[in-house]
């Protein structure tokens, strides 16, 4: 997403969206055995632990290794259990949560991928990304980059990877109970844009190609194909889908027979391989068998493990390198462990440490954000981040809608509500009134929709979805 090597990269159901595709029981034709994969994971985890700073951080003050959290989760290592010298007061999860809660984070001029990266890694660390703190709701921050003029894109559409990682974040970072967090209409809009940017060869690049035959005819890159493939699958697109099959075939066409590597635009390397395998993992496609076992008996997993230092655990970026790369090690370990671009957090082994941490309620007088979508049932979906200052531990739907009218990003999410004050059933939003059985309904965090009432209780971090229909 911010493309680790700066100059080179940054209705629907899918079990793969709920967690990593685990490579533990493999057919005889797979060349890397479960024992070899287990050793690779153990040594890789040890290396990633060595990247932790003395204060417990993986990000901030020049460090940018928080993608390690998605790799840790894929291996079954809880981020809260990662602490320098065993000092649990400096565990990586607590330090990261504190960083995310800092008013100045991520920068004075943030971009959408800053928040998407944080969503994916906070989730893997066991931090509810919508409830980081009283003032920080990462899901709402992502919603704020919705492109009203080009619905379905997040951030400037020219930088297509912002939309891919929006799908990965909003589809992959599920609720604590494992349910879909965002409404189907939003997911569908994302999937539509990802499909429209698929190149003729079956893959994708980080740049927008939709509507441009010349761009669509350009060669795809391995990295973004892996990410976009994962984005489709965590959004619920099945592996039998034509676009998923075309993407899989593109990756297959880039396999190097003698090593199992993918022949990337940037040359054979572990990071590109890691992103491609993460895409396959997210779709439940085994990268060790079938289409990804070469005629010479090599697989992408073989290539990654062949480029790992053991027992040191780090992975080379390219086979000719003589030292490990932190970023490549993260990418490669996540792939070898069977992970996509995020995984649900494992249960910690640290005594007393919960699997999840989350802000429990609003703090009166502390400004925050809420994620809101408004679906009029006619294809006019509006998505926004609502700036909101609660007056108590909970709020009401009426207060949120009033705040949306006064301070939403992007603007225009809510232009009018009837009734405009008090309690009672919402009978009209943005000029569209209830009509017979078609009425305004509301769901929260993916819950079933019920009649929208201004007195409906809204809690900290709730993802609010209004829709008109039967």
SVG drawing of the C-alpha trace seen along z (x, -y; Angstrom):
<svg xmlns="http://www.w3.org/2000/svg" viewBox="-48 -22 74 60">
<polyline fill="none" stroke="black" stroke-width="0.4" points="0.0,0.0 2.6,-2.6 4.6,0.0 7.4,1.2 10.0,0.6 9.1,-3.0 10.3,-3.3 8.9,0.1 5.6,0.8 3.7,0.0 -24.3,11.1 -21.0,12.3 -19.4,14.8 -15.9,16.1 -14.4,18.2 -11.0,17.0 -12.0,13.5 -12.1,14.7 -8.5,15.7 -5.4,17.0 -5.3,20.1 -3.2,22.4 -0.6,24.6 -0.2,27.4 -1.7,30.5 -0.3,30.7 -0.5,33.3 2.5,35.3 3.2,33.2 4.0,30.2 7.8,29.7 8.1,27.7 6.9,30.0 4.9,29.0 8.0,29.4 10.0,27.1 7.2,24.5 7.0,24.8 10.8,24.2 10.5,21.2 7.8,19.7 9.7,20.2 12.8,18.7 11.0,15.9 9.1,14.9 12.4,14.7 13.8,12.4 10.7,10.1 11.0,9.9 14.5,8.7 13.2,5.7 11.4,4.3 12.9,1.2 13.9,1.0 10.8,-1.0 8.6,1.7 7.8,-0.1 7.6,1.1 6.4,-2.2 7.2,-5.8 10.5,-7.8 11.8,-6.5 10.6,-2.9 8.0,-1.6 7.7,2.1 4.1,2.4 3.3,4.8 5.1,7.3 1.8,7.5 0.0,9.1 2.9,11.6 2.9,12.3 -0.9,13.0 -0.6,15.3 2.0,17.4 -0.2,17.6 1.9,15.1 -0.2,12.5 1.3,9.1 0.6,8.3 3.1,11.2 5.9,9.4 7.8,7.4 11.5,6.4 13.3,8.4 10.0,9.8 8.9,6.3 5.2,6.6 4.7,2.9 6.4,2.3 4.5,4.9 4.1,4.1 0.3,3.8 0.1,1.3 2.9,-0.8 1.2,-0.8 -2.2,-1.6 -0.7,-4.6 1.0,-5.8 -2.3,-5.5 -4.0,-7.5 -1.6,-10.4 -3.3,-13.5 -0.4,-14.2 -0.4,-10.7 0.1,-9.9 1.3,-13.3 0.2,-16.8 -0.7,-15.6 -2.0,-12.1 -3.1,-10.0 -5.7,-7.2 -3.2,-4.4 -1.8,-5.6 -5.2,-4.7 -5.7,-1.5 -2.3,-0.2 -3.2,-1.0 -6.6,0.7 -5.0,3.9 -2.2,4.0 -4.3,2.8 -6.8,5.6 -4.0,8.2 -2.7,6.8 -6.0,7.2 -6.9,3.5 -10.5,2.9 -9.7,0.4 -12.9,-1.5 -12.3,-1.9 -8.6,-2.6 -9.3,-5.4 -11.9,-7.9 -10.7,-10.1 -9.4,-7.6 -11.7,-5.6 -9.6,-4.3 -12.6,-3.0 -14.1,-6.4 -10.9,-7.9 -10.9,-5.6 -14.6,-6.5 -13.5,-10.2 -11.5,-9.5 -14.6,-8.3 -14.7,-10.0 -18.2,-11.3 -17.5,-12.1 -16.2,-8.6 -18.1,-6.3 -16.2,-3.2 -12.8,-4.9 -11.0,-5.9 -8.4,-8.6 -7.4,-10.0 -8.5,-7.5 -5.2,-7.8 -3.6,-6.1 -5.6,-2.9 -3.9,-1.1 -5.7,-3.3 -8.9,-1.7 -7.5,1.8 -6.3,1.4 -9.7,-0.2 -11.3,3.1 -8.6,5.1 -9.1,3.0 -12.9,2.7 -13.4,6.3 -10.6,7.9 -10.8,6.1 -14.0,7.6 -15.9,7.1 -14.6,8.7 -17.3,11.3 -16.0,12.0 -18.8,10.4 -18.7,8.1 -18.3,4.5 -19.5,2.5 -22.7,2.7 -23.0,4.8 -23.6,1.7 -20.2,0.3 -18.5,3.6 -20.2,3.9 -19.0,0.5 -15.4,1.4 -15.5,4.6 -16.9,2.9 -14.0,0.5 -11.4,3.3 -12.9,5.2 -12.9,2.2 -9.2,1.7 -8.2,5.3 -5.7,5.3 -6.1,7.3 -3.5,9.8 -5.5,10.5 -3.6,8.5 -3.4,5.0 -0.9,2.2 -1.0,-0.5 -2.3,-3.1 -5.8,-3.6 -6.5,-1.9 -10.4,-2.1 -11.7,-3.5 -8.2,-3.7 -7.5,-1.0 -3.9,-1.9 -3.4,-1.6 -5.5,1.6 -3.2,3.2 0.0,2.5 1.7,5.3 0.5,5.9 2.8,6.3 2.9,9.2 2.6,7.2 -0.6,5.3 -2.1,8.4 -1.7,10.2 -3.2,7.3 -6.2,6.8 -6.8,10.6 -7.0,10.6 -9.2,7.6 -11.8,9.4 -11.7,12.5 -12.0,10.7 -14.9,8.8 -16.7,12.1 -16.0,12.8 -15.7,16.6 -12.6,18.3 -14.7,19.5 -15.4,15.9 -14.0,15.1 -11.9,12.1 -10.4,14.2 -9.6,17.0 -8.0,14.6 -5.8,13.1 -4.8,16.6 -3.8,17.4 -1.8,14.3 0.2,15.2 0.6,18.8 2.0,17.4 4.8,15.6 6.1,18.6 9.8,19.4 10.1,23.1 13.4,23.7 12.7,21.8 9.0,21.3 9.5,17.5 7.2,15.1 8.9,13.1 8.1,9.6 8.4,6.3 11.1,5.6 12.9,8.9 12.6,12.1 12.3,11.0 10.8,12.2 8.5,9.2 6.7,9.6 6.5,13.3 5.1,12.6 2.4,10.3 1.3,12.8 1.2,15.7 -0.8,13.5 -3.3,12.9 -3.6,16.6 -3.8,17.4 -6.7,14.9 -8.6,16.7 -7.9,20.1 -5.8,21.1 -3.0,23.4 0.3,22.0 2.0,25.4 -0.1,27.5 -1.9,27.6 -1.3,24.4 1.6,23.3 3.7,26.4 6.1,26.1 7.1,28.8 10.4,29.0 8.6,29.5 9.1,26.0 6.5,23.7 6.4,20.0 6.8,21.3 10.0,23.2 11.4,19.9 10.7,18.0 12.1,20.6 15.2,20.9 15.9,17.2 15.6,17.4 18.6,17.3 18.4,20.1 18.6,20.0 18.7,16.2 15.2,16.2 15.4,13.1 14.6,13.3 16.7,11.8 15.0,9.4 16.7,11.0 18.6,14.3 21.9,12.4 21.7,10.4 23.9,11.2 21.9,9.7 18.2,10.0 15.6,7.3 13.2,6.3 10.4,5.6 11.0,8.7 11.1,10.8 7.7,9.5 6.2,10.1 7.7,13.5 6.9,14.8 3.2,13.7 3.0,15.6 4.8,18.8 2.5,18.8 -0.6,18.8 -1.7,15.2 -3.4,12.7 -2.9,9.0 -4.3,9.3 -5.4,12.0 -7.6,12.2 -5.5,11.9 -4.5,15.1 -5.3,15.7 -2.4,14.3 -0.3,16.4 0.6,13.4 -1.4,13.9 -4.4,11.5 -3.9,10.1 -7.2,10.0 -7.5,11.0 -9.0,7.6 -8.6,4.1 -11.1,1.4 -12.4,-2.0 -15.5,-1.0 -17.6,-4.2 -17.6,-7.8 -15.8,-10.3 -18.0,-13.4 -16.4,-16.4 -13.7,-14.5 -14.1,-14.9 -14.2,-11.7 -15.4,-10.4 -18.0,-7.9 -18.3,-6.0 -21.6,-6.6 -23.1,-5.4 -26.5,-6.4 -28.0,-4.2 -31.1,-5.5 -31.9,-2.2 -31.5,-3.8 -27.7,-3.4 -26.8,-6.8 -24.6,-5.6 -23.0,-8.3 -20.1,-7.5 -18.5,-9.8 -16.6,-10.3 -18.7,-12.3 -16.9,-14.6 -18.7,-14.4 -18.3,-15.5 -20.4,-13.4 -22.0,-14.7 -22.2,-11.4 -21.0,-7.8 -23.5,-7.0 -25.1,-9.0 -28.3,-8.7 -28.8,-8.3 -30.4,-11.7 -27.3,-13.3 -25.1,-11.5 -27.3,-12.6 -27.3,-16.2 -23.5,-16.1 -23.3,-14.6 -25.3,-17.5 -22.9,-20.0 -19.5,-18.3 -19.0,-15.3 -16.1,-14.4 -16.8,-14.4 -19.6,-16.9 -23.1,-16.2 -23.6,-12.8 -26.7,-14.1 -28.4,-17.2 -31.7,-16.9 -33.5,-14.6 -37.2,-14.4 -37.9,-14.8 -35.1,-17.3 -35.0,-17.1 -36.2,-15.0 -36.9,-11.3 -39.2,-9.3 -38.9,-7.3 -36.9,-8.8 -39.3,-9.4 -37.1,-11.1 -33.4,-11.5 -31.9,-13.7 -35.3,-14.4 -36.3,-10.7 -39.3,-9.8 -40.7,-6.6 -43.2,-5.0 -45.3,-2.0 -43.0,0.9 -40.0,-1.0 -38.7,-2.9 -35.4,-4.1 -33.6,-1.5 -30.4,-1.4 -27.8,1.2 -24.7,1.0 -21.4,2.9 -23.0,5.1 -26.1,6.0 -29.5,6.6 -31.2,3.4 -34.2,2.2 -36.4,-0.9 -34.3,-4.0 -35.3,-6.0 -33.6,-9.2 -33.5,-7.8 -31.5,-4.6 -28.5,-4.3 -25.1,-4.7 -21.9,-3.6 -18.3,-4.6 -16.9,-3.2 -20.1,-2.0 -20.2,-1.8 -23.6,-3.2 -25.4,-2.1 -28.7,-3.9 -30.6,-2.4 -34.0,-2.9 -35.9,0.2 -38.3,2.9"/>
</svg>
